[in-house]
Amino acid sequence: MTDIVSILVRSGQEVKQRGSEYEWLDNGQTVSIKGNVWYHQYEQIGGNTISFVKRFFGMDYPEALEFILGSGAGEVKYTERPEKKEFELPARAKNMRRVFAYLTNSRGIDSDVIGVFAHNKLIYESSGKHNAVFVGTNVDGEPKHAHLRSTYSGSKWRLNQKGSDSRFSFGWRGNSDRIFLFEAPIDILSYICLHKDGWKDDNYISGCSVSDQALMQRLKDNPSIRKVFICLDSDEAGQAAAERIRTKLSEQGYEAEILIPNLKDWNEDLLHIKQEEGEAECQAASLSLSQ
């Protein structure tokens, strides 16, 4: 069975060796790892590699299996503490035609929203495999994280660039006292398309799963933010994490509210609405022609 440590290292996560075991932090809570077995010390639950990827990378069983096999992680076994990889953004393609087509056609993202993020160098297309690259920056605007996602039709491949600092994942920095937490970059873009009025004023952050690590870093960097909207997926894992995060934030004095998509996630909501709008336009056109 696949080594969990190798998956984390390939995903840009920091893992520390403790004797014969390894430790990885989930929202500041220790997860012990040995081979293909993990155990969350705070929540007192554990499992194997597939359950680890499902829980902490936000995937269902087929996605987790494809991710594990596709990463080739099973070929790597670590017997000593892995060295932290220095972060470097993937090389850029000459244009982002494939990424633009993927986001607009497959994901229903509005072109003007893509344009804003692309203009600020937060989204681009990598050279070679032409992946979509979602860039996360620190408070000084320096790139510290990159989430890669395949633009090929039907592929669910996604990965964090080696050396990525999970405290600074993809998002948007506005000037308001509000921040919205999502599981993935595409959820952020989808929610913005659904709620465009004044969106640039607000703050958005992707947890790259159900983690709140990037959120907590953003709150630390910007003390003026006092209201948090937790916008995780509507499934059991997403809502369990949302409730945990809301409780944690409330204990720290923040105003926290959970927003739940009507379908599984915000991109499904967006695509559903656009499909309904398209059908309505077709019906209106047909009615006009029949008169």
C-alpha positions in Angstrom: 0.0 0.0 0.0 1.2 3.5 -0.7 3.3 5.5 1.7 1.4 8.5 3.0 4.5 10.5 3.7 5.5 10.4 0.0 2.1 11.8 -0.9 2.4 14.7 1.5 5.9 15.5 0.4 4.9 15.5 -3.3 2.0 17.8 -2.3 4.4 20.4 -0.8 3.5 19.5 2.8 6.0 19.5 5.7 6.4 16.2 7.5 8.6 15.7 10.6 10.1 12.4 11.7 9.6 11.3 15.2 11.4 8.1 15.8 10.0 5.4 13.6 6.9 7.5 12.8 6.2 10.8 11.1 4.0 13.8 12.2 2.0 16.1 10.0 -0.1 19.0 11.3 -3.8 19.3 10.4 -5.0 22.7 11.5 -2.4 22.6 14.2 -3.5 19.2 15.3 -1.0 16.3 15.2 -1.6 13.4 12.7 0.8 10.4 13.3 1.8 8.5 10.2 3.6 5.1 9.9 3.8 3.6 6.4 0.3 3.5 5.0 -1.5 4.1 8.3 -2.5 7.4 9.9 -4.0 8.5 13.2 -5.4 11.9 14.2 -4.4 12.4 17.8 -7.0 15.1 18.5 -10.0 13.5 16.8 -8.9 10.0 17.7 -9.6 8.5 14.3 -7.4 7.0 11.6 -7.2 4.7 8.6 -5.2 3.8 5.5 -3.9 5.8 2.6 -7.1 6.0 0.7 -9.1 7.3 3.7 -6.3 9.8 4.3 -6.5 11.2 0.8 -10.3 11.2 0.9 -10.4 13.1 4.2 -7.5 15.6 3.9 -7.5 16.2 0.1 -11.3 16.3 -0.2 -11.7 13.5 -2.8 -14.2 10.6 -3.1 -13.0 7.0 -3.5 -12.4 7.0 -7.3 -10.6 10.3 -7.2 -8.4 9.2 -4.3 -7.5 6.0 -6.1 -6.7 7.9 -9.3 -4.7 10.5 -7.4 -2.6 7.8 -5.6 -1.9 5.8 -8.7 -1.4 8.8 -10.9 1.1 10.4 -8.5 3.4 7.3 -8.5 3.6 7.9 -4.8 3.7 4.1 -4.1 7.2 4.0 -5.7 8.8 6.2 -3.0 9.6 5.0 0.6 11.2 7.4 3.1 13.3 6.1 5.9 14.5 9.5 7.2 13.1 13.0 7.5 12.5 14.4 4.0 14.2 17.7 3.2 11.9 20.6 2.6 11.7 21.5 -1.1 12.3 25.1 -2.0 9.2 26.6 -3.6 9.3 27.6 -7.2 6.4 28.4 -9.5 5.9 26.1 -12.5 7.1 27.5 -15.8 4.5 29.6 -17.7 3.1 28.9 -21.1 3.2 31.7 -23.7 -0.6 32.1 -23.3 -3.4 30.7 -21.2 -5.8 29.7 -24.0 -6.3 26.1 -22.7 -6.8 27.2 -19.1 -9.3 30.0 -20.2 -11.2 27.4 -22.3 -11.3 24.9 -19.4 -12.5 27.5 -16.9 -15.1 29.1 -19.1 -16.4 26.0 -21.0 -16.0 23.2 -18.4 -16.4 25.2 -15.2 -18.7 28.0 -16.3 -16.5 30.7 -14.9 -17.1 34.2 -16.3 -14.4 35.6 -18.5 -14.2 38.9 -16.6 -13.6 37.1 -13.3 -10.8 35.0 -14.9 -9.3 38.2 -16.3 -9.0 39.9 -12.9 -7.1 37.0 -11.4 -5.0 36.5 -14.5 -4.1 40.2 -14.6 -2.9 39.9 -10.9 -0.8 36.8 -11.8 -2.9 34.6 -9.6 -4.0 32.3 -12.4 -2.0 31.1 -15.4 -1.2 28.2 -17.6 1.9 26.0 -17.1 4.1 25.1 -20.0 4.4 21.5 -21.0 1.3 19.8 -19.6 -0.8 23.1 -19.7 -2.2 22.7 -16.2 -4.2 25.5 -14.6 -2.0 27.1 -11.9 -3.7 28.9 -9.0 -1.1 31.0 -7.2 -1.2 31.8 -3.4 0.8 34.8 -2.1 1.8 36.1 1.3 0.8 39.4 2.7 3.6 41.1 0.7 2.3 39.6 -2.6 5.1 37.1 -2.9 4.1 33.7 -4.4 4.3 31.0 -1.8 1.9 28.3 -3.0 0.7 26.9 -6.3 -2.3 24.5 -6.8 -2.2 22.7 -10.1 -5.2 21.2 -11.9 -5.4 19.4 -15.2 -7.3 21.1 -18.0 -7.8 17.8 -19.9 -11.4 16.7 -20.4 -12.5 14.1 -17.8 -9.3 14.4 -15.8 -9.5 15.0 -12.0 -5.8 15.3 -11.5 -4.7 18.0 -9.1 -1.7 18.6 -6.9 0.1 21.3 -4.9 3.5 22.4 -6.3 6.4 21.0 -4.3 7.6 23.3 -1.6 4.2 25.1 -1.4 3.5 26.8 2.0 0.0 25.7 2.9 -0.5 28.8 5.0 -0.7 30.9 1.8 -3.0 29.2 -0.7 -4.9 30.7 -3.5 -7.3 33.5 -2.8 -8.0 37.2 -3.0 -7.2 40.1 -0.7 -9.8 42.8 -0.4 -10.3 45.7 2.1 -13.4 44.6 3.9 -13.7 43.0 7.3 -15.1 39.8 5.7 -13.5 36.6 4.4 -14.9 33.6 2.7 -13.3 30.1 3.1 -13.7 27.5 0.4 -12.3 24.0 -0.3 -10.8 24.7 -3.7 -9.9 27.6 -6.0 -12.6 26.8 -8.5 -15.2 27.1 -5.7 -13.9 30.6 -5.0 -14.3 31.6 -8.7 -17.7 30.0 -8.9 -19.0 31.8 -5.8 -17.7 35.1 -7.1 -19.6 34.5 -10.4 -22.8 33.9 -8.3 -22.3 37.0 -6.2 -20.5 39.6 -8.3 -21.6 42.8 -6.6 -18.6 44.3 -4.9 -16.7 41.0 -4.8 -13.3 42.7 -5.0 -13.8 44.4 -1.7 -14.0 41.1 0.2 -11.4 38.5 1.1 -11.4 34.9 -0.2 -9.2 31.9 0.7 -8.9 28.3 -0.4 -8.2 25.6 2.2 -7.2 23.1 -0.6 -9.4 20.6 1.3 -11.2 21.1 4.6 -8.2 22.6 6.4 -8.4 26.1 8.1 -4.7 26.6 8.1 -4.7 29.2 5.3 -7.7 30.9 6.9 -6.0 31.3 10.3 -2.9 32.7 8.6 -5.0 35.3 6.7 -6.7 36.3 9.9 -3.3 36.7 11.6 -2.1 38.8 8.7 -5.2 41.0 8.6 -6.6 41.7 12.2 -9.3 43.9 10.7 -11.2 40.8 9.4 -13.8 39.9 12.0 -16.5 38.0 10.0 -15.9 34.7 8.4 -18.2 32.9 6.0 -17.4 29.1 5.9 -18.3 27.9 2.4 -17.3 24.2 2.3 -19.0 21.4 0.3 -22.4 20.2 1.4 -21.3 16.7 1.9 -20.8 15.1 5.4 -17.0 15.8 5.5 -17.4 19.4 4.4 -20.1 20.2 6.9 -18.4 18.4 9.8 -15.3 20.5 9.1 -17.4 23.7 8.7 -19.0 23.2 12.1 -15.6 22.5 13.7 -14.1 25.6 12.2 -17.1 27.7 13.2 -16.8 26.6 16.8 -13.1 27.3 16.8 -13.6 30.8 15.4 -16.4 31.6 17.8 -14.2 30.7 20.7 -11.6 33.2 19.4 -14.2 36.0 19.2 -14.9 36.0 15.4 -18.4 36.2 13.9 -18.6 33.0 11.9 -21.4 31.8 9.6 -21.7 28.6 7.5 -22.9 29.0 3.9 -24.0 25.8 2.2 -24.3 25.3 -1.6 -27.5 23.9 -2.9 -25.7 21.0 -4.6 -22.4 19.4 -3.7 -20.3 22.5 -4.2 -20.4 26.0 -5.5 -19.2 25.0 -9.0 -22.1 22.6 -9.3 -24.5 25.4 -8.3 -23.0 27.7 -10.9 -23.2 25.1 -13.7 -26.8 24.2 -12.8 -27.9 27.9 -12.8 -26.1 28.5 -16.2 -27.8 25.4 -17.6 -31.2 26.6 -16.5 -30.5 30.1 -17.9 -29.5 28.5 -21.2 -32.6 26.4 -21.4 -34.7 29.5 -20.6 -33.1 31.4 -23.4 -33.7 28.5 -25.8 -37.4 28.4 -24.9 -37.7 32.1 -25.3 -36.1 32.0 -28.7 -38.4 29.2 -29.8 -41.4 31.0 -28.6 -40.3 34.2 -30.4 -39.9 32.2 -33.7 -43.3 30.6 -33.3 -45.1 33.9 -33.1 
